[in-house]
Structures are given as structure tokens and as C-alpha cells.
């Protein structure tokens, strides 16, 4: 079952994560939508983020898959300019936890979850 998330980037210029190499690079609504959609459809962003994390010496590579690595090839994101902010509508089967993790990587804390609905 898919869920629809309504996200706002109140100040798109500030919507950047703490690692510039993983952050949004977009400047317009369509660009932000495309980059978030790609981050949900593929595990590429997650894998790049994971390689930058400190590894525990006792960490077992065969421990099992990380739920944060989940992807949704059918995820869709649309973007619209609204005054000075950008509104994104995300439709995905991914959990809110995964979506929020990807948004934190891409935008840091410069985003707002406005509403959640069944799709």
C-alpha cells in the first residue's frame, strides 16, 4: 500500500544536508522532485551515505539487510513552487522512517512534513 506525503521546503536555498556531496543540488521545484524521486527509487544515495559512516570493528557484514536501504522503484515525486517555498508530493510504498532518512541526507533539517494520506 502506498502513502502520499506532503513535504514543504520553506527555504529551498537552505534545503541542503550536512554533507554537500550527498545533499540536494537542485534550485527549482522540478529539480528537487527529480532528486528526491531518484533517492527513493534507487539505493545509490543510501549506499553513498553508508560508506561515509564510521564502521564498528565488530560489525558483521552478513548481519542482514538494513531497512534504511529499502527502495521503491515505483515512487513518484512532483514539485511545485509556492511563493518562496517548494511543495513536494511524494507517493511511495516506503516507510515514513526511510523517507525521513533520505530527506535528512538530502535537505538536513530544512524540510517540513505537512500531511500524510493513503494514496
C-alpha angles and dihedrals in degrees: 000000000000127000129207116223123193110210128183127201099200094189109020093191089061094046095106129120125231093264110061091202091061100035132100111280095184126113102187136055094255092050094051090048092050094049094048091046090053090049091055098043096049136037092224095105092045092050092049089049092047094053088058094055121098111255123227112230090228094049110128114216090208093053091114135267121311112240088219088067092066118126136195112207089191096054115129130196127187125187135204132183111236112185103299096338133073124231119207126193112202122192113188145140089223118110121260087245092061093044092051091048092054091046091051090053093048102035107014109214094328098106137077131215102222103176144346125210140165109265 
